[in-house]
Each structure stands twice: as structure tokens, then as C-alpha cells.
Amino acid sequence: MICYFCHEALMEEVDIANLFKRQGPLCHKCRGELSRWRAGRRCDFCHRLMEEQETKCLDCLFLSGRFQPPNSITCLLDYHGTAKMLFHRYKFTGDCALAEVLAMFLDRRFGEYEVIIPIPISRTRMKERGYNQTTMVLDAKGLRYSDFLETDERQRQSGLGKVARAQGENPFHLNCRREGLADKRILVIDDIYTTGMTVHQALEKLYTFSPASIDVLTFSKA
């Protein structure tokens, strides 16, 4: 078997502890590289690497003035060179086998939520890519989720500033009944958390159905 990321042969010494275990999709070197976090002071809430002059996270301050925040944000990977390459290959070159790599960083405890809701992609993006990069990872891990959120076609957000994105129309809408979310513990999952605008716009819709709580899980923090 080869490493899904570097394509080198996986060399693992077999002993009684791993004899009957399925070998993982990453070699030790690649797993170590992807698990590495850049040094520096981070926001305690969104995990953003803060500038030296910042006393508070400017992204969180901006969002908290416009949206109700989630209870917590959990981030699996830092968005550095190795992780950037992983996501580029996974999202833009069709290397969908890398869903298995991201799935290995997911803890089974995330399946304990009453409702798991992935951030959706538009029909155009689905047609271009052929898969939802978030739900494919959840499928690889065997986590059940609900497609309660849908999204309209929208301009690529990478070309817009934070204010323009916040002032734009919320592209998300719900396709479930209120009782599907009311008083439920919800986990919202996205692939990459950059400014947080996409996630918070999705939360804005979900909060209208009065859930008990909403936590956010993101595969990587840019």
C-alpha cells in the first residue's frame, strides 16, 4: 500500500497490536507534516494566527458585531504549505481519495451530536467538481449528516472583502421543519475556515429554528 499524499510505500512494522488493523492512508512523515501547527499567538476561539499588534482577534470582533457566534470552533489542521497542497489536490484536481486522509483526523466523538450539518456547495460547483468536499470526508468516516442547508449560486467569496461579504444577501436557506432543529445539539462542518463569514451566514439561518446549541468543526483554519 502507498501513502495517499506522497505516494511512497507505507512501511510499518507489523506486531500483535496492529496485525488486524487496517493500515492508514498516510505515512508517518506526511502525517507529522499535516499535524504540524505554525508557531505564533492564536485566537483562543477561531484559532487564527494573530498579528503581533493585535490585542483581540479582529476577525472575531468583526463577526460578533454582526452575527450570533457558535458555542465553539474546532479546527483539525493548520493551513500551511503541506495542508494547502492537500486541499488544492483534493478540491481542484479531482484527487478525491484524499477524503480518506482528512477522515483519519476526525474523532468519532463528533458523531455524538444530534444533528450534523455540512456546509453545502452550489449546483454549479457540484457540477464542476463532481462531489461535495465536506460530505465526502464525512462519508469516508461513516458519520451520518443531514442536508438541512442549501445554497444559492453566488460569486466566489475569495474576491470580496469582509464588509462586502457581510453586506451581501445571505445565500443559505433551510429545507427542513422547525422541529428538525429546535432544542437540538448541532454540529456544523466546513472544509476551510478563512474569515468565518460563510459559516456565520449559515449559522444565522440555523439559529432562527432555536437549536439548543451550535458548534463548528472545520478541517483547516486559513
C-alpha positions in Angstrom: 0.0 0.0 0.0 1.2 3.5 -0.7 0.8 6.8 1.1 -2.2 8.7 -0.4 -0.3 12.0 -0.2 3.4 11.4 -1.2 2.8 8.1 -2.9 5.7 6.4 -1.2 5.3 2.8 0.0 3.9 2.6 3.5 6.5 0.8 5.7 5.0 -0.2 9.1 6.4 -2.9 11.3 3.8 -5.5 12.0 3.2 -6.6 15.6 0.3 -8.1 17.6 -1.1 -4.6 18.2 -1.6 -3.7 14.5 -1.8 -7.1 12.9 -5.5 -7.0 12.3 -5.8 -3.2 11.9 -6.4 -1.6 8.5 -3.3 0.4 7.6 -3.9 4.1 7.4 -3.7 6.2 4.2 -0.7 8.3 5.3 2.9 7.6 6.0 4.4 8.8 9.3 6.2 11.6 7.6 3.2 13.1 5.9 1.0 12.6 9.0 3.6 14.6 11.0 3.7 17.3 8.4 -0.1 17.7 8.2 -0.4 17.7 12.1 2.2 20.5 12.5 0.9 23.9 13.5 2.8 27.1 12.8 4.2 28.8 15.8 2.7 32.1 17.0 -0.1 33.6 19.1 -3.5 32.3 18.1 -7.1 33.4 18.8 -8.5 31.2 21.6 -11.8 31.0 19.7 -11.3 30.7 16.0 -7.6 29.6 16.1 -6.5 32.3 13.7 -2.8 33.2 13.8 -2.9 36.8 15.1 -0.7 39.7 14.2 1.8 40.9 16.8 0.0 44.2 17.3 -3.5 42.6 17.8 -4.8 42.5 21.4 -8.0 40.8 20.2 -8.8 38.8 17.1 -10.1 41.3 14.6 -12.0 38.7 12.6 -13.9 37.6 15.7 -14.7 41.2 16.7 -16.0 41.9 13.2 -18.2 38.8 13.1 -19.5 39.2 16.7 -20.9 42.6 15.8 -23.0 41.1 13.0 -23.8 37.5 13.9 -24.6 35.3 16.8 -21.4 33.1 17.2 -21.3 29.4 17.7 -20.5 27.9 21.1 -17.1 26.7 19.9 -15.0 26.2 16.9 -12.8 23.2 16.5 -10.0 23.1 13.8 -8.3 19.9 12.8 -5.4 21.2 10.7 -3.4 24.4 10.3 -3.4 25.8 6.7 0.3 25.8 5.9 2.2 24.6 2.9 1.6 20.8 3.2 -2.1 21.3 4.1 -2.6 23.8 1.3 -1.3 21.3 -1.2 -3.6 18.7 0.2 -6.7 20.8 -0.1 -5.6 22.0 -3.6 -5.3 18.5 -4.8 -8.5 17.4 -3.1 -10.7 20.2 -4.2 -9.3 21.3 -7.6 -7.5 18.4 -9.2 -10.1 15.7 -8.5 -7.9 13.7 -6.1 -11.0 12.6 -4.1 -9.1 9.7 -2.5 -7.6 12.4 -0.1 -11.0 12.4 1.6 -9.7 9.3 3.4 -6.7 11.3 4.6 -8.9 14.1 6.1 -11.2 11.5 7.6 -8.4 10.0 9.6 -8.1 13.3 11.6 -11.8 13.1 12.6 -12.6 11.9 16.0 -15.7 9.6 16.5 -16.9 11.9 19.3 -18.1 14.3 16.6 -20.8 11.7 15.8 -22.4 12.2 19.2 -24.2 15.4 18.1 -27.9 15.1 17.5 -27.6 16.8 14.1 -24.6 17.2 11.9 -24.9 19.7 9.0 -22.3 20.1 6.4 -21.9 23.5 4.6 -23.4 22.9 1.1 -22.0 23.8 -2.2 -23.9 25.3 -5.1 -25.2 23.2 -8.1 -22.7 24.9 -10.3 -19.8 24.0 -8.0 -21.1 20.4 -7.7 -21.3 20.1 -11.5 -17.7 21.4 -11.8 -16.2 19.3 -9.1 -18.4 16.3 -9.1 -18.5 16.0 -5.3 -19.0 18.0 -2.1 -15.6 18.1 -0.5 -17.0 18.2 3.0 -19.6 15.4 2.8 -17.2 13.1 1.1 -15.0 13.2 4.2 -17.9 12.5 6.4 -18.9 9.5 4.2 -15.3 8.2 4.5 -15.6 8.4 8.3 -19.0 6.9 8.4 -20.6 9.9 10.1 -24.3 10.5 9.4 -25.3 14.0 8.5 -28.4 16.0 7.4 -28.5 18.2 4.3 -30.7 20.7 6.0 -28.9 23.7 4.4 -28.9 24.6 0.7 -27.2 27.5 -1.0 -28.0 29.7 -4.0 -25.5 30.4 -6.7 -23.1 33.1 -5.6 -19.9 35.0 -6.6 -16.7 33.4 -5.4 -16.1 34.8 -2.0 -12.3 34.9 -2.3 -12.6 38.1 -4.4 -14.7 40.0 -1.9 -13.7 41.9 1.3 -15.2 41.1 4.6 -17.6 44.1 4.6 -18.8 43.3 1.1 -19.4 39.7 2.1 -21.3 40.7 5.2 -23.5 43.2 3.4 -24.4 40.7 0.6 -27.6 38.6 0.7 -27.3 35.5 2.8 -27.0 32.7 0.2 -28.2 29.9 2.6 -31.7 28.6 3.2 -33.2 25.8 5.2 -35.1 22.9 3.8 -36.4 21.2 7.0 -39.1 21.8 9.5 -38.5 23.7 12.7 -38.8 20.6 14.9 -35.8 19.1 13.0 -33.5 21.6 14.7 -35.4 23.1 17.7 -33.6 22.2 21.0 -31.1 20.0 19.2 -27.3 20.0 19.7 -26.0 20.8 16.2 -22.5 20.5 14.7 -21.9 22.5 11.5 -18.9 21.3 9.4 -17.0 23.2 6.8 -13.7 22.4 5.0 -11.7 25.6 5.4 -12.4 28.4 7.8 -10.9 31.6 6.5 -12.7 34.8 7.7 -15.6 32.8 9.1 -18.2 34.6 7.0 -19.6 31.6 5.3 -20.0 29.6 8.5 -21.7 32.6 10.3 -24.1 33.2 7.5 -25.1 29.5 7.7 -25.5 29.8 11.5 -27.7 32.9 11.0 -30.3 30.7 9.3 -30.0 27.8 11.7 -30.4 30.0 14.8 -33.9 31.0 13.6 -35.1 27.5 14.5 -33.9 27.8 18.1 -31.4 24.9 18.5 -30.1 24.1 21.9 -26.5 24.8 20.8 -24.3 25.0 17.7 -20.7 24.1 17.5 -18.5 24.4 14.4 -15.9 21.9 13.1 -13.6 22.9 10.3 -11.0 20.7 8.6 -8.5 23.6 8.4 -8.0 27.2 9.6 -6.5 29.5 7.0 
